[in-house]
Amino acid sequence: MMDSNQASTGTVVAEPEPIELNWSTTALVVIDMQRDFLEPGGFGESLGNDVSRLGSAVGPIASVLAAARAMGMLVIHTREGHLPDLSDVPRAKLRRGAPSLRIGDPGPMGRILIRGEPGHDIISELYPLDGEIVIDKAGKGAFYATELGDILRKGGIENLLVCGVTTEVCVNTTVREANDRGYRCVVIADGCASYFPEFHDMGLKMIKAQGGIFGWVADSAAVLKAMQAETTNIV
């Protein structure tokens, strides 16, 4: 964790306007970069999606993640998934749609979207380091029925850098939850992705609309520029 007595601020060029962040009160939240969503044979593909479309977010996230680690920033990963007995899956969610494999069914990477199975885990390129926080969630939003709120309060966090998949579902839901709780969210545009490009674009527009009704949107390059200035100061 960063020392609040030594940490500086950085200005991220973002939309609808630049935002100044105190790095000691900022956390990076990487949402649901799981094999079940990004790799063939998982839940995303069972819904008929082209999972390769999510790969565009991996590189930008990896770059911001490396910078966050170098700064000692609080890093939080989330995973959507359910208990093996399916007791935390609402019936409506379990039966919705017509996927080729439903939650809990056996698949190429183990039972679909079940905690502890290979498909539920985070992809190797973004795998959490020992000591980094991993939040397991049963819903779309990272605050619902999780310890995330307590972790952020204990860490004195006020700002969130948010990235992950998918833009319009778990990213948007988490940002809206965070906004209602008073957090300032900067969504990393190229660090998010969707199975539907038009949903990605609209999801970002909804966040930054009306003067930033839910938060700010910035490219990873702009975030890295502000972060790397702090890293240089540390060195």
N, C-alpha and C positions, 0 to 999 in steps of 0.2 A: 504493500500500500504506500501511496505517496505521503510524504510529510507535509501536512497542511501549513506548517510554518515556513517551508521553503518553496512550496509549489507556486507557480506563476499562472497567469491567464493567457489564453490565446484566442484570437478572433478567427472564426471559421466563415469563409465566404459561402453564404447559403441563400436560399430563397425561403420566405419573401424578403429577407434582409440579413445582413451579417449578424452573427451572434458571438458574444464574448463568453468564453467558458473558463471557469476556475477548474484547473485539471484535478485538484485535490478533492473536489466534490463531484467529479464526473466518473461514470462507469460505462464500460462497453458491454452491451447485451447482444449476444449472438443467438439468434432464434432458430431453433429446429433444423440445423444443418445435419440432418440425419440420413442414413443410408436408405431408410424406408421412403424418403421423399426424393432423393437425388439419384438413386441407382436403380437399374433394371431389376425387376422382381419384387419391388417393395410396394407399399400402399399407393404411392403416387401413380405408378404404372398400372396398378390394378383398377384405377379409376379411368383408365384410357388416356392418360396424359403422356406427352413426350417429355420424359424426365431430363433429357439432355438440356432443355431450356433453362434449367436451374443452375447449370454449371458456370454460367457467366458471373455469378456472384462470388464464386470461390476465391478467385485471385484477389479482387479488391478487399474481401474480408480478411484474407491471409495477411495482406499488407498492413491493414489497420490493426489487426490483432498483434502482429509483431511489434508495431510501434507502441501499442498500449502496454504490452509486456515490458518493453524497454523502459517505459516511464514508471512502471510500478502501479499502473492504473488497476482498479478493481475490474476484473473480467468475469462475466457471468454467461454461461451457456444454458440454453433451455432445450428440452426434449419433450415432444408430445408423445404420449403413450399411456398404456393402461395396465392395470394389475392382471396377473395371469388368470384369475378367476372371473375377470370382466365385471367385477362388482362396481367399478367406478365408471362404467360406460353407460350413459343414458340409452334407454331402449331406442329412442328416436335416432340417435347417432349410429347405433349398431345396425339398424335396419334401413338406413337412408340410402337411396340410390340403388344402382345395380352394378356394383364393382365385380370384377372377376374373382376377387378374394376379399372377404370381409375381415374386419378387425378380429383377431384371434385365430383366423384360419392358418394352417401351415403353408408356408411359402418358401421360396428359394433361400431366404435369409432368416429362416425361423418363423415363428408365429407373427403374423402381421400386426405391427404397431403395439407390441407387447413389451413391457419393460424387461430388460435382461436379455432379450433376443438380439442376435447380431444386427438385424435390420433396424432396431430401435436406436442403435448407437450412433454417435457422431462420426462423420467421414474422417478418414485418416489425415487429410490435408489441414484440418482445423481442430484436431483432437485436443481436448483440454490437457493442460499441464497438471501435474500433481499439485494440489492445493487450490486450483481454480474451482469456482463454484459451478455446480451443475444442478439446475432446477428441473425436476420432472413434473410435468403438468398433464392433467387429463383434458383440459379445455384448450381453446384457441389462445386465450389471453394468458400471459405469464404470471399475472397476479391472482387469478382465480384459484382458490384452494391450494395455494403454495406459500412458501416462506419468503418469497421475494420482497414483499413490503418490509418485513422485519429486517432483512439483510440490508436493504438500502438505508433504512432509518439508522441502524447501528453503525453503518459506514459513513453517515453524514452526507449521503449522496443527494444532489439536487438536480443534476443533469445526466441524461442518458444518450450515448451514441448507440443507435439501434440499427441492426442489420439482420439479414437472414431471409427465410422463406416461410410462406409465400407473402409477397408484398401486400396483397389485398385481404389476406386472411389473418394469419397469426401475427404478422408485423403490425398491420393496421389495428388489430384488436388490442395488442399490447400497448401501442402508443396511445390509443384512446383511454385505456385504463390508467396509464401513467399520467396523462394530461389531467384526468379527473382528480388525481392524487397530488397534483401540484408540481410534477416533474417537468422540466424543460427537455424536450426530445429533439435530437438531430438525427434524422433518418439518412443513412448513407445510400444514395440512389442506386449506384452501380453495385453496391453490396447487398442488394435485394433482388429478387427475381420471382417470376410467376410462370405457371404453365401457359398463361394467356398474356401475351405482350400488352394487349390493350388494357387488361386489368392492372398490370404493373404501372403503366403510365397514369391511369386514372387514380390508382391508389395513392401515388405520390402527389398528384394534384389535389386530392382531397385533404391531405395532411397540411399542405402549405397554403391552401385557399383562405381567403378572407383575413389576410394578415397573419397567417400561421395559426389557424384555429385549433389544430392539434399539435403543431410543431414546425420544425424547420427541415428543409431537404438540402443536402449538399453531396457533391461527388466525393469519392474517396480521396482524390488528389487534393481537394481543398482541405479536407480533414487532416490528411497526412502533412500538408504544409504547415498547418497550425501546430500539430503535435510534434513534428520534427524540430521546430524551433525550440520547443521546450526540452527535447531530448539533447539538443546541442548545448543548451544552458546547463543541463545536468552534468554532461561530460566536462 
